[in-house]
């Protein structure tokens, strides 16, 4: 893997983690503000739940982006290792949903 490819992957991962964290924090803060105001408790819970889902989905999106980048680079070892991590994450998501 060359330095340019590493930099591109790191930029993508930084963007994913940054945007996911910012969106999650904004939704959680909005949910808290709505809950503290006492208006629309169902809406506050929905905002908070959306924030938590985004917070949990952010690392998953990072792994998906890593798999895609490694496949584009034809780095089969890292693609298979990261793909294994992705399968484990998806498997745990399926088990938790039951």
VENSULZI-V33505 format. One record per residue. RES is the residue in three letters. PSI is psi in whole degrees, -180 to 180 (none if undefined). OMEGA is omega in radians with two decimals (NA if undefined). D_LAST is the distance of its C-alpha to the last C-alpha in whole Angstrom. Layout:
[[RES,PSI,OMEGA,D_LAST] [RES,PSI,OMEGA,D_LAST]]
This chain:
[[UNK,130,-3.11,40] [UNK,170,-3.12,42] [UNK,-37,3.14,43] [UNK,-43,3.13,42] [UNK,-39,3.10,39] [UNK,-43,3.14,38] [UNK,-41,3.12,39] [UNK,-45,3.12,37] [UNK,-44,3.14,34] [UNK,-37,3.09,34] [UNK,-44,3.12,35] [UNK,-46,-3.11,32] [UNK,-39,3.09,30] [UNK,-41,3.11,32] [UNK,-45,-3.14,32] [UNK,-49,-3.11,28] [UNK,-39,3.14,27] [UNK,-49,-3.14,30] [UNK,-40,3.12,29] [UNK,-43,3.12,25] [UNK,-43,-3.13,27] [UNK,-44,3.14,29] [UNK,-42,3.13,27] [UNK,-45,-3.14,24] [UNK,-40,3.14,27] [UNK,-44,3.13,29] [UNK,-41,3.12,26] [UNK,-41,3.11,25] [UNK,-42,3.11,29] [UNK,-42,3.09,29] [UNK,-40,3.11,27] [UNK,-44,3.13,28] [UNK,-43,3.12,32] [UNK,-40,3.13,31] [UNK,-41,-3.14,29] [UNK,-28,3.12,32] [UNK,-18,3.11,34] [UNK,-4,-3.13,33] [UNK,138,3.03,32] [UNK,69,3.14,29] [UNK,-31,3.10,27] [UNK,-38,3.11,24] [UNK,-38,3.10,25] [UNK,-42,3.12,25] [UNK,-38,3.12,22] [UNK,-42,3.10,21] [UNK,-45,-3.14,23] [UNK,-41,3.11,22] [UNK,-41,3.10,18] [UNK,-40,3.10,19] [UNK,-41,3.12,21] [UNK,-39,3.11,18] [UNK,-44,3.11,16] [UNK,-40,3.12,20] [UNK,-40,3.14,20] [UNK,-28,-3.11,17] [UNK,-19,-3.08,18] [UNK,-48,3.10,21] [UNK,-33,3.09,21] [UNK,-42,3.10,19] [UNK,-35,3.10,22] [UNK,-43,3.14,24] [UNK,-41,3.11,23] [UNK,-44,3.12,23] [UNK,-38,3.12,26] [UNK,-44,3.11,27] [UNK,-46,3.14,26] [UNK,-44,-3.13,28] [UNK,-43,3.13,31] [UNK,-35,3.08,32] [UNK,-40,3.09,31] [UNK,-35,3.13,34] [UNK,-9,-3.06,36] [UNK,36,3.06,36] [UNK,86,-2.95,35] [UNK,-35,-3.14,33] [UNK,-53,-3.13,32] [UNK,-33,3.09,31] [UNK,-42,-3.14,29] [UNK,-39,3.12,27] [UNK,-44,3.13,26] [UNK,-35,3.06,25] [UNK,-36,3.08,23] [UNK,-44,3.09,22] [UNK,-42,3.12,20] [UNK,-43,3.11,19] [UNK,-39,3.11,17] [UNK,-44,3.12,16] [UNK,-45,3.13,15] [UNK,-38,3.08,13] [UNK,-42,3.13,11] [UNK,-30,3.07,10] [UNK,-42,3.12,9] [UNK,-43,-3.14,7] [UNK,-41,-3.14,5] [UNK,-29,-3.12,5] [UNK,-20,-3.13,4] [UNK,none,NA,0]]
